[in-house]
Amino acid sequence: MIQIIPAIDIIGGRCVRLTKGDYSRKKEYGDPLEMARQFEDHGIQRLHLVDLDGAAEQKVVNLRILEKIASQTSLVIDAGGGLRSHEDVRRVFESGARMVTGGSIAVKDRPMFLSWLKEYGAERILLGADFRS
């Protein structure tokens, strides 16, 4: 079975899509909670939520949006962006994510990423493998 997992990228509290990862080339799509509800209304069960503000600031920023989506939908959320410490991961889980996605942290601080795997288990820690062509 194939499961579709859409992503919502967040900048400034809004859904966006960047062109080739360029923060200056973004298109806005509106309210993240409303977008999540639309996905849910179409039968989607999972959501990948990306805190692009957090990625830029190297710390989790958009926890309130995560909390809203987690508390007002039944979506299983994996969250990423800005995760750099055990505290970041704990706060994201406490805000409603069921899983976290580590990307650059797995390359830049492999021991940290591996410690998350050990502490939370492979079923809750995902490896994001994005690339640019």
C-alpha positions in Angstrom: 0.0 0.0 0.0 1.2 3.5 -0.8 0.6 6.2 1.7 0.6 9.8 0.6 2.2 12.1 3.2 1.8 15.8 2.2 4.1 18.4 3.7 3.3 21.8 5.0 6.2 24.2 5.1 5.9 27.1 7.6 7.4 30.6 7.4 6.0 33.5 9.4 3.0 31.4 10.5 1.9 30.7 6.9 2.0 27.8 4.5 4.7 28.3 1.9 6.5 26.6 -0.9 10.1 27.6 -1.7 11.6 27.4 -5.1 14.7 25.2 -4.9 15.0 26.0 -1.2 15.4 29.8 -1.8 13.7 31.7 1.0 13.5 34.8 -1.2 11.5 32.8 -3.8 8.4 31.6 -1.9 4.7 31.2 -2.7 2.2 31.6 0.2 -0.7 29.2 0.5 -2.5 30.4 3.6 -3.3 29.1 7.1 -1.5 25.9 8.1 -4.4 24.6 10.2 -6.9 25.1 7.4 -4.5 23.4 4.9 -4.1 20.5 7.4 -7.9 20.2 7.7 -8.3 20.1 3.9 -5.8 17.2 3.8 -7.7 15.4 6.6 -11.0 16.0 4.8 -9.6 14.3 1.7 -8.7 11.2 3.7 -5.0 12.0 4.4 -3.9 10.5 7.7 -0.3 11.8 8.0 1.4 15.1 7.7 5.0 16.2 7.4 5.3 19.7 9.1 8.4 21.7 8.3 9.4 24.7 10.4 11.4 26.7 7.9 11.7 29.5 10.3 13.3 27.0 12.7 15.6 25.7 10.0 16.8 29.2 9.3 17.2 30.1 13.0 18.6 26.7 13.9 16.0 26.3 16.7 12.4 25.3 16.8 10.1 28.3 16.2 6.6 27.3 15.2 5.5 25.1 18.1 2.1 26.9 18.4 1.2 25.9 14.9 2.2 22.3 15.6 0.1 22.4 18.7 -3.0 23.7 16.9 -2.8 21.2 14.1 -2.1 18.3 16.5 -5.0 19.3 18.8 -7.5 20.1 16.1 -7.0 17.3 13.7 -6.4 13.6 13.9 -3.4 13.7 11.6 -0.3 11.8 12.6 2.4 14.5 12.4 6.1 14.2 11.9 7.8 17.5 12.4 11.2 18.8 11.2 13.1 22.0 10.8 15.3 23.6 13.5 15.9 20.5 15.5 19.3 20.8 17.0 19.1 19.5 20.5 17.4 17.1 22.9 15.3 20.0 24.2 14.1 20.8 20.7 13.0 17.2 20.1 11.3 17.0 23.5 9.4 20.3 22.9 8.2 19.1 19.5 6.9 15.8 20.9 5.2 17.7 23.8 3.6 19.9 21.2 1.9 17.0 19.5 4.3 15.5 16.9 4.3 11.7 16.9 7.6 11.6 15.0 10.4 14.0 14.2 12.4 14.2 11.0 16.1 15.0 11.2 17.8 16.2 8.1 21.0 18.2 8.2 21.5 17.3 11.9 22.2 13.7 10.9 25.2 14.9 8.8 26.4 17.9 10.9 26.0 16.2 14.3 25.7 12.4 13.8 26.2 11.6 17.5 23.2 13.8 18.4 21.0 12.2 15.8 22.0 8.7 16.9 21.3 9.6 20.5 17.7 10.6 19.5 17.3 7.2 17.8 18.5 5.5 21.0 16.3 7.6 23.3 13.1 7.6 21.2 13.4 4.6 18.9 13.6 4.3 15.2 9.8 4.3 14.9 9.7 8.0 16.1 12.9 9.4 14.5 12.9 9.8 10.7 15.8 10.7 8.5 15.0 13.3 5.9 17.1 12.9 2.8 16.4 16.1 0.7 18.6 17.1 -2.1 18.9 19.8 -4.7 19.3 18.9 -8.4 
